[in-house]
Amino acid sequence: MSIARRRVAILISGRGSNMASLIEAARDPTYPAAITLVLSNRPDAAGLARAAEAGIATQVVDHTTFLDRVAFDAAIGRSLGDHAIDLVCLAGFMRIFTDAFVTGWQGRMLNIHPSLLPAFKGLHPHAQALAAGVRIHGCTVHYVVPELDSGPIVAQAAVPVMAGDDEAALAGRVLAEEHRLYPLGLRLVAEGAARLEAGRTVLTSGARTALGLGV
């Protein structure tokens, strides 16, 4: 039996390793989201070729050709509209949107951040974690809100911080969890098992089970 799949755009700025994990998950015809566009603000983003090889439409909206963020955001919005996008996943997209653009996509835009938010927001979260001496680190799928790395949490995964870890070793351990967690988070949102209500993420009992949270 066919299912109605949500149309998803993935926004990247580089190699798109999390993009690849989402594309792979969406190969399953029972997955509730279809990746229909990969868009980058950088013409040289390696992830564009990977997406094209997977048969997905790609587009470049080069931020350097716009006078300001408002014009850039408007171009992004037109592209998303042209492709009838339902949900947006940021995957290493290194641009900050205007508040108005983010508000317009409230509840329909996801990001993955390599820390257990609200800890270690912003740049270099692995270095921040090592400097703080935490024993547990991880990653978070969250809704995007105007404040950086502050949206309601959809899903999280934790990894241990090992003795002798440097930034690269810790980042690699977290990245493996990102590749597992982001497809799960998108699935929960696309099928309605996780939804945004009054500024908080509400999970169904099935979503809680999928996340290992019990009911």
Backbone as JSON, one array per atom type, in Angstrom:
{
  "sequence": "MSIARRRVAILISGRGSNMASLIEAARDPTYPAAITLVLSNRPDAAGLARAAEAGIATQVVDHTTFLDRVAFDAAIGRSLGDHAIDLVCLAGFMRIFTDAFVTGWQGRMLNIHPSLLPAFKGLHPHAQALAAGVRIHGCTVHYVVPELDSGPIVAQAAVPVMAGDDEAALAGRVLAEEHRLYPLGLRLVAEGAARLEAGRTVLTSGARTALGLGV",
  "N": [[0.84, -1.18, 0.0], [0.62, 2.17, -0.89], [2.01, 5.15, 0.57], [1.4, 8.5, 1.67], [3.93, 10.64, 1.14], [5.97, 13.05, 2.71], [7.34, 15.91, 1.17], [10.69, 16.71, 1.02], [13.31, 19.05, 1.45], [16.81, 19.23, 1.54], [19.23, 21.22, 2.95], [22.5, 22.21, 2.36], [26.01, 22.98, 2.91], [28.41, 21.86, 2.4], [30.04, 18.75, 2.34], [27.92, 17.12, 3.0], [27.34, 14.84, 4.75], [25.38, 14.05, 6.62], [23.22, 14.52, 5.0], [23.51, 12.41, 3.18], [22.83, 10.22, 4.8], [20.14, 10.7, 5.25], [19.12, 10.56, 2.65], [19.63, 7.88, 2.1], [17.97, 6.62, 3.97], [15.49, 7.39, 2.97], [15.26, 5.89, 0.7], [13.8, 3.66, 1.23], [10.61, 2.64, 0.44], [8.58, 2.76, 2.3], [9.26, 4.71, 4.04], [8.33, 7.82, 5.48], [9.0, 10.2, 4.22], [10.13, 11.92, 1.33], [13.07, 12.72, -0.34], [13.34, 15.44, -2.21], [14.73, 17.61, -3.11], [17.99, 18.96, -3.06], [19.72, 21.6, -1.83], [22.2, 24.11, -2.04], [24.2, 26.74, -0.66], [26.65, 27.1, -1.66], [28.47, 26.81, -4.59], [30.48, 24.9, -4.91], [29.98, 22.81, -3.2], [30.47, 19.57, -2.08], [28.44, 17.77, -1.6], [26.45, 18.2, -3.49], [27.04, 16.8, -5.86], [26.86, 14.2, -4.9], [24.15, 14.06, -4.3], [23.02, 14.42, -6.83], [23.91, 12.11, -8.09], [22.3, 10.32, -6.8], [19.95, 10.78, -8.04], [18.48, 13.0, -7.34], [17.01, 16.22, -7.45], [19.02, 19.13, -7.7], [20.17, 22.33, -6.54], [21.77, 25.51, -6.62], [21.97, 28.29, -4.59], [23.65, 30.89, -4.42], [25.0, 32.58, -1.8], [26.72, 34.71, -1.93], [26.01, 36.3, -4.01], [23.99, 37.97, -3.34], [22.63, 40.97, -1.97], [21.86, 41.17, 0.69], [20.73, 39.36, 3.64], [17.97, 39.15, 3.61], [17.23, 39.2, 0.9], [18.56, 36.92, 0.04], [17.29, 34.92, 1.58], [14.73, 35.15, 0.51], [15.13, 34.17, -2.05], [15.78, 31.52, -1.47], [13.34, 30.74, -0.36], [11.66, 30.95, -2.62], [12.65, 28.88, -4.19], [12.08, 26.64, -2.58], [9.33, 26.8, -2.61], [8.82, 26.44, -5.36], [9.42, 23.77, -5.62], [7.49, 22.6, -4.13], [7.88, 22.04, -1.35], [7.52, 20.39, 1.75], [8.85, 19.94, 4.2], [11.92, 21.01, 5.69], [15.3, 20.12, 5.98], [18.17, 20.98, 7.63], [21.53, 20.41, 6.97], [24.46, 20.7, 7.86], [24.38, 23.3, 6.92], [25.65, 26.37, 6.47], [24.66, 28.99, 6.97], [22.92, 31.68, 8.5], [19.55, 32.16, 8.91], [17.13, 34.84, 8.44], [14.99, 36.06, 11.06], [12.34, 36.26, 10.23], [12.13, 34.5, 8.06], [12.64, 32.01, 9.31], [10.5, 31.92, 11.1], [8.41, 31.7, 9.3], [8.69, 29.09, 8.49], [8.13, 27.67, 10.73], [7.96, 24.82, 12.75], [8.34, 23.2, 10.6], [10.93, 22.95, 9.84], [14.0, 21.4, 10.36], [17.0, 20.75, 12.25], [20.24, 19.33, 12.87], [22.35, 19.16, 15.6], [25.65, 18.86, 16.86], [25.74, 18.25, 19.77], [24.5, 17.65, 23.1], [21.98, 19.39, 23.33], [20.52, 21.66, 25.71], [23.27, 22.19, 25.99], [26.45, 23.43, 24.96], [26.11, 25.1, 22.58], [26.3, 26.56, 19.25], [29.44, 27.17, 17.55], [32.13, 24.75, 17.31], [31.38, 22.57, 19.15], [32.38, 20.12, 20.11], [34.96, 20.68, 21.02], [34.21, 22.43, 23.02], [32.88, 20.65, 24.71], [34.96, 18.93, 25.5], [36.61, 20.75, 26.83], [34.98, 21.39, 28.95], [34.97, 19.08, 30.36], [33.03, 17.06, 30.36], [31.39, 13.88, 30.76], [29.6, 12.63, 29.15], [28.49, 13.09, 25.87], [27.01, 14.13, 22.73], [24.33, 14.26, 20.28], [21.71, 16.24, 18.77], [18.52, 16.39, 17.35], [16.5, 18.97, 16.33], [13.77, 21.35, 16.19], [13.98, 24.26, 14.16], [14.43, 27.52, 15.33], [14.32, 31.14, 15.67], [16.44, 31.84, 17.5], [19.74, 30.72, 17.77], [20.4, 27.26, 17.69], [18.44, 26.54, 19.58], [15.91, 25.48, 19.42], [12.86, 23.54, 20.04], [13.37, 20.21, 21.16], [13.56, 17.26, 19.26], [14.78, 14.7, 19.12], [17.44, 12.9, 20.73], [20.8, 11.64, 21.06], [23.26, 9.93, 22.89], [26.79, 9.73, 23.56], [29.7, 8.2, 25.02], [32.38, 10.08, 26.51], [35.63, 9.41, 25.98], [38.63, 8.54, 27.8], [41.46, 10.32, 26.89], [40.4, 11.24, 24.52], [40.48, 13.3, 21.65], [39.42, 16.23, 19.8], [38.78, 15.36, 17.2], [38.42, 12.57, 17.45], [36.24, 12.43, 19.2], [34.34, 13.8, 17.7], [34.01, 12.04, 15.54], [32.79, 9.84, 16.78], [30.4, 10.96, 17.61], [29.34, 11.71, 15.14], [28.67, 9.29, 13.92], [26.41, 8.62, 15.4], [24.78, 10.77, 14.7], [24.18, 10.14, 12.04], [22.48, 8.02, 12.38], [20.47, 9.1, 13.99], [19.31, 11.4, 12.74], [17.76, 10.53, 10.43], [15.81, 9.1, 11.89], [14.64, 11.12, 13.48], [13.56, 12.79, 11.44], [11.76, 11.0, 10.31], [9.9, 10.66, 12.42], [8.8, 13.24, 12.6], [7.79, 13.6, 9.99], [5.8, 11.64, 9.83], [4.06, 12.52, 11.7], [4.35, 11.73, 14.31], [5.94, 13.14, 16.0], [5.43, 16.4, 16.93], [5.1, 19.97, 16.78], [3.89, 21.93, 19.33], [2.65, 24.76, 20.81], [5.22, 25.75, 21.25], [6.64, 23.56, 22.17], [7.87, 20.2, 21.78], [5.79, 17.56, 21.08], [5.37, 14.17, 21.64], [4.13, 11.11, 20.34], [3.05, 7.99, 21.84], [4.18, 5.94, 20.4], [6.36, 7.22, 19.21], [7.89, 7.81, 21.46], [8.58, 5.24, 22.23], [10.13, 4.48, 20.01], [12.27, 6.16, 20.39], [13.37, 5.15, 22.62], [12.35, 5.9, 25.07], [10.35, 4.85, 26.58], [6.85, 4.68, 27.5]],
  "CA": [[0.0, 0.0, 0.0], [1.41, 3.39, -0.96], [1.78, 6.12, 1.62], [1.65, 9.89, 1.3], [5.26, 10.99, 1.65], [6.24, 14.47, 2.78], [8.41, 16.34, 0.27], [11.74, 17.27, 1.88], [14.51, 19.68, 0.91], [17.97, 19.23, 2.42], [20.1, 22.37, 2.69], [23.87, 21.88, 2.71], [27.07, 23.9, 2.5], [29.65, 21.12, 2.18], [30.03, 17.38, 1.84], [26.59, 16.55, 3.18], [27.34, 13.47, 5.25], [24.05, 13.79, 7.16], [22.36, 14.44, 3.82], [23.6, 11.05, 2.64], [22.09, 9.3, 5.66], [18.71, 10.95, 5.0], [18.82, 10.01, 1.32], [19.63, 6.43, 2.21], [16.75, 6.22, 4.68], [14.33, 7.66, 2.12], [15.17, 4.87, -0.36], [12.76, 2.73, 1.65], [9.32, 3.21, 0.02], [7.68, 2.95, 3.45], [9.71, 5.88, 4.81], [7.28, 8.81, 5.24], [9.52, 11.43, 3.62], [10.87, 11.76, 0.08], [14.02, 13.81, -0.55], [13.06, 15.9, -3.57], [15.62, 18.72, -3.48], [19.16, 19.29, -2.25], [20.06, 22.98, -2.17], [23.4, 24.59, -1.36], [24.61, 28.13, -0.85], [28.01, 27.08, -2.21], [28.52, 26.03, -5.84], [31.47, 23.83, -4.84], [29.63, 21.85, -2.14], [30.63, 18.21, -2.57], [27.19, 17.04, -1.47], [25.61, 18.36, -4.67], [27.31, 15.69, -6.76], [26.33, 12.99, -4.27], [22.7, 14.09, -4.45], [22.72, 14.21, -8.25], [24.13, 10.69, -8.35], [21.15, 9.61, -6.25], [18.79, 11.12, -8.83], [17.72, 14.05, -6.66], [17.2, 17.55, -8.02], [19.92, 19.98, -6.93], [20.14, 23.75, -6.89], [22.68, 26.4, -5.91], [21.59, 29.69, -4.36], [24.94, 31.4, -3.92], [24.73, 33.72, -0.93], [27.61, 35.84, -2.24], [25.43, 37.09, -5.11], [22.86, 38.74, -2.83], [23.03, 42.15, -1.21], [21.61, 40.99, 2.11], [20.12, 38.08, 4.02], [16.56, 39.15, 3.24], [17.15, 38.8, -0.51], [18.98, 35.51, -0.03], [16.21, 34.1, 2.12], [13.62, 35.18, -0.44], [15.47, 33.24, -3.14], [15.61, 30.17, -0.92], [11.91, 30.5, -0.23], [11.09, 30.71, -3.95], [13.04, 27.54, -4.61], [11.31, 25.67, -1.8], [7.97, 26.85, -3.12], [8.79, 25.85, -6.7], [9.49, 22.32, -5.49], [6.38, 22.17, -3.26], [8.51, 21.4, -0.2], [6.76, 20.33, 3.0], [9.76, 19.98, 5.34], [13.3, 21.36, 5.37], [16.32, 19.61, 6.89], [19.48, 21.6, 7.52], [22.56, 19.39, 7.15], [25.7, 21.41, 7.64], [24.1, 24.53, 6.17], [26.39, 27.34, 7.27], [24.11, 30.33, 6.88], [21.89, 31.96, 9.49], [18.38, 32.77, 8.29], [16.45, 35.92, 9.14], [13.92, 35.6, 11.96], [11.07, 36.15, 9.49], [12.15, 33.27, 7.28], [12.51, 30.89, 10.24], [9.12, 31.91, 11.61], [7.56, 31.21, 8.23], [8.83, 27.64, 8.41], [8.02, 27.14, 12.08], [7.41, 23.47, 12.83], [8.58, 22.47, 9.35], [12.36, 22.99, 9.56], [14.77, 20.66, 11.35], [18.45, 20.82, 12.21], [20.92, 18.44, 13.81], [23.49, 19.84, 16.2], [26.5, 17.86, 17.51], [25.86, 18.27, 21.22], [23.25, 17.41, 23.8], [21.42, 20.7, 23.66], [21.03, 23.02, 25.45], [24.7, 22.36, 26.23], [27.43, 23.59, 23.88], [25.53, 25.66, 21.36], [27.2, 27.32, 18.4], [30.58, 26.55, 16.89], [33.11, 23.92, 18.04], [30.77, 21.95, 20.34], [33.21, 19.03, 20.64], [36.0, 21.34, 21.8], [33.55, 22.94, 24.22], [32.61, 19.52, 25.6], [36.22, 18.47, 26.08], [37.06, 21.77, 27.77], [34.12, 21.34, 30.14], [35.23, 17.85, 31.09], [31.84, 16.22, 30.51], [31.59, 12.45, 30.54], [28.64, 12.24, 28.13], [28.31, 14.09, 24.82], [26.04, 13.54, 21.81], [23.77, 15.07, 19.2], [20.31, 16.62, 18.98], [17.65, 16.85, 16.27], [15.58, 19.96, 16.92], [13.12, 22.32, 15.32], [14.72, 25.5, 14.03], [13.79, 28.76, 15.79], [15.24, 32.25, 15.41], [17.64, 31.79, 18.34], [20.61, 29.64, 17.3], [20.51, 25.99, 18.43], [17.58, 26.66, 20.76], [14.56, 25.02, 19.14], [12.37, 22.37, 20.76], [14.11, 19.0, 20.85], [12.82, 16.11, 18.73], [15.45, 13.45, 19.47], [18.83, 13.03, 21.16], [21.58, 10.41, 21.24], [24.44, 10.2, 23.72], [27.98, 8.89, 23.43], [30.65, 8.46, 26.11], [33.64, 10.76, 26.24], [36.66, 8.47, 26.41], [39.91, 9.07, 28.23], [42.37, 10.53, 25.78], [39.71, 11.77, 23.34], [40.68, 14.65, 21.13], [38.22, 16.73, 19.14], [38.47, 14.54, 16.03], [37.9, 11.28, 17.89], [34.9, 12.63, 19.75], [33.46, 14.17, 16.58], [33.71, 10.85, 14.78], [31.85, 9.02, 17.53], [29.11, 11.65, 17.56], [28.82, 11.7, 13.77], [28.02, 8.0, 13.69], [25.07, 8.72, 15.98], [24.02, 11.72, 13.88], [23.7, 9.44, 10.85], [21.35, 7.18, 12.81], [19.41, 9.87, 14.65], [18.6, 12.36, 11.89], [16.65, 9.86, 9.74], [14.75, 8.77, 12.84], [13.94, 12.36, 13.81], [12.75, 13.2, 10.3], [10.63, 10.08, 10.18], [8.9, 10.95, 13.44], [8.12, 14.48, 12.24], [7.06, 13.42, 8.74], [4.62, 10.82, 10.03], [3.21, 13.15, 12.7], [4.56, 11.17, 15.65], [6.51, 14.26, 16.76], [4.86, 17.63, 16.37], [5.35, 21.17, 17.57], [2.68, 22.52, 19.9], [2.88, 25.79, 21.82], [6.64, 25.91, 21.52], [7.23, 22.34, 22.71], [7.7, 19.0, 20.97], [4.89, 16.54, 21.65], [5.64, 12.86, 21.07], [3.17, 10.04, 20.57], [3.64, 6.87, 22.59], [5.03, 5.22, 19.47], [7.61, 7.97, 19.07], [8.67, 7.63, 22.69], [9.14, 3.91, 22.16], [11.19, 4.5, 19.0], [13.4, 6.89, 20.94], [13.84, 4.46, 23.83], [11.93, 6.68, 26.24], [9.21, 4.24, 27.23], [5.59, 5.32, 27.19]],
  "C": [[0.89, 1.24, 0.0], [1.04, 4.32, 0.18], [2.03, 7.51, 1.08], [2.96, 10.31, 1.94], [5.43, 12.49, 1.63], [7.44, 14.81, 1.89], [9.43, 17.15, 1.07], [12.84, 17.88, 1.04], [15.61, 19.6, 1.96], [18.86, 20.39, 1.99], [21.5, 22.07, 3.23], [24.81, 23.02, 2.33], [28.35, 23.17, 2.13], [29.41, 19.72, 1.68], [28.69, 16.68, 2.03], [26.57, 15.13, 3.69], [26.0, 13.13, 5.9], [23.02, 13.74, 6.05], [22.33, 13.02, 3.29], [22.81, 10.06, 3.48], [20.58, 9.48, 5.48], [18.29, 10.37, 3.66], [18.72, 8.5, 1.39], [18.36, 5.95, 2.9], [15.52, 6.34, 3.78], [14.24, 6.72, 0.93], [14.08, 3.84, -0.04], [11.39, 3.31, 1.27], [8.33, 3.4, 1.16], [8.1, 4.11, 4.33], [8.78, 7.04, 4.48], [7.74, 10.12, 4.63], [10.28, 11.08, 2.34], [11.79, 12.96, -0.09], [13.88, 14.26, -2.0], [13.94, 17.05, -4.02], [16.79, 18.77, -2.51], [19.65, 20.65, -2.74], [21.29, 23.4, -1.37], [23.61, 26.08, -1.63], [26.0, 28.24, -1.44], [28.05, 26.22, -3.48], [29.46, 24.84, -5.77], [31.16, 22.8, -3.77], [29.66, 20.43, -2.7], [29.33, 17.41, -2.52], [26.28, 17.16, -2.67], [25.8, 17.2, -5.64], [26.75, 14.39, -6.2], [24.82, 12.92, -4.44], [22.3, 13.81, -5.9], [22.89, 12.75, -8.63], [22.97, 9.84, -7.85], [19.86, 9.96, -6.99], [17.91, 12.2, -8.23], [18.02, 15.4, -7.29], [18.11, 18.38, -7.11], [19.82, 21.42, -7.42], [21.16, 24.49, -6.05], [22.03, 27.77, -5.81], [22.77, 30.32, -3.65], [24.73, 32.67, -3.1], [25.59, 34.93, -1.27], [27.06, 36.73, -3.33], [24.27, 37.97, -4.65], [23.36, 39.88, -1.95], [22.87, 41.96, 0.28], [20.91, 39.67, 2.37], [18.65, 38.01, 3.62], [16.4, 38.68, 1.8], [17.54, 37.34, -0.69], [17.87, 34.59, 0.45], [15.02, 34.04, 1.17], [13.88, 34.22, -1.6], [15.34, 31.79, -2.69], [14.13, 29.82, -0.85], [11.25, 30.23, -1.57], [11.42, 29.3, -4.43], [12.24, 26.47, -3.88], [9.86, 25.63, -2.29], [7.85, 26.19, -4.49], [8.79, 24.33, -6.65], [8.44, 21.77, -4.53], [6.89, 21.44, -2.02], [7.62, 21.5, 1.03], [7.66, 20.55, 4.22], [11.16, 20.3, 4.85], [14.21, 20.76, 6.43], [17.63, 20.33, 6.62], [20.53, 20.54, 7.85], [23.92, 20.02, 6.85], [25.52, 22.64, 6.78], [24.62, 25.71, 6.98], [25.96, 28.77, 7.01], [23.04, 30.48, 7.95], [20.75, 32.71, 8.81], [17.88, 33.96, 9.11], [15.35, 35.33, 10.02], [12.62, 35.38, 11.19], [11.02, 34.87, 8.68], [11.94, 32.06, 8.19], [11.08, 30.79, 10.76], [8.16, 31.37, 10.57], [7.6, 29.7, 8.06], [8.72, 26.98, 9.78], [7.33, 25.76, 12.08], [7.65, 22.62, 11.6], [10.07, 22.46, 8.97], [13.12, 22.35, 10.71], [16.26, 20.91, 11.16], [19.0, 19.72, 13.12], [22.18, 19.15, 14.29], [24.32, 18.83, 16.99], [26.79, 18.15, 18.98], [24.51, 17.9, 21.81], [22.7, 18.77, 24.23], [20.54, 20.61, 24.91], [22.5, 23.25, 25.74], [25.44, 22.58, 24.91], [26.79, 23.99, 22.55], [26.64, 26.3, 20.51], [28.34, 26.5, 17.84], [31.43, 25.71, 17.86], [32.52, 23.25, 19.28], [31.62, 20.84, 20.93], [34.35, 19.6, 21.49], [35.42, 21.88, 23.1], [33.33, 21.8, 25.23], [33.88, 19.02, 26.27], [36.74, 19.46, 27.12], [36.27, 21.74, 29.07], [34.32, 20.07, 30.96], [34.02, 16.96, 31.27], [32.18, 14.77, 30.22], [30.67, 11.9, 29.44], [28.47, 13.4, 27.16], [27.28, 13.49, 23.85], [25.57, 14.5, 20.75], [22.27, 15.23, 19.43], [19.66, 16.98, 17.66], [16.62, 17.78, 16.89], [14.91, 20.79, 15.84], [13.96, 23.59, 15.3], [13.86, 26.68, 14.48], [14.78, 29.89, 15.57], [16.52, 32.24, 16.24], [18.45, 30.55, 17.99], [20.61, 28.45, 18.26], [19.63, 25.97, 19.68], [16.17, 26.12, 20.55], [14.16, 23.81, 19.94], [13.0, 21.08, 20.24], [13.17, 17.9, 20.36], [13.45, 14.81, 19.22], [16.89, 13.75, 19.86], [19.48, 11.66, 21.25], [22.85, 10.78, 21.97], [25.57, 9.23, 23.4], [28.89, 9.18, 24.62], [31.83, 9.28, 25.62], [34.74, 9.89, 26.84], [37.91, 9.19, 26.89], [40.83, 9.18, 27.02], [41.71, 11.03, 24.51], [40.28, 13.12, 22.95], [39.42, 15.03, 20.36], [37.81, 15.83, 17.98], [37.87, 13.2, 16.43], [36.48, 11.4, 18.41], [33.92, 12.97, 18.65], [33.07, 12.95, 15.77], [32.69, 9.97, 15.46], [30.45, 9.64, 17.49], [28.51, 11.56, 16.16], [28.13, 10.38, 13.43], [26.6, 7.99, 14.26], [24.19, 9.71, 15.22], [23.4, 11.0, 12.69], [22.55, 8.5, 11.17], [20.17, 8.02, 13.25], [18.63, 10.77, 13.7], [17.49, 11.68, 11.07], [15.5, 9.48, 10.66], [13.95, 10.02, 13.19], [13.05, 12.83, 12.68], [11.55, 12.29, 10.13], [9.53, 10.4, 11.18], [8.11, 12.22, 13.11], [7.25, 14.28, 11.0], [5.79, 12.61, 8.92], [3.69, 11.38, 11.11], [3.36, 12.59, 14.1], [5.26, 12.15, 16.57], [5.96, 15.53, 16.12], [5.1, 18.78, 17.34], [4.02, 21.76, 18.03], [3.06, 23.51, 20.98], [4.35, 25.88, 22.23], [7.33, 24.7, 22.12], [7.0, 21.18, 21.75], [6.85, 17.99, 21.72], [5.14, 15.24, 20.91], [4.48, 11.91, 21.34], [3.85, 8.93, 21.37], [4.55, 6.06, 21.68], [6.37, 5.89, 19.26], [8.48, 7.79, 20.29], [9.32, 6.24, 22.7], [10.3, 3.86, 21.18], [12.44, 5.18, 19.5], [13.95, 6.25, 22.21], [13.47, 5.17, 25.11], [10.82, 6.02, 27.02], [7.93, 4.97, 26.85], [5.09, 6.16, 28.35]]
}
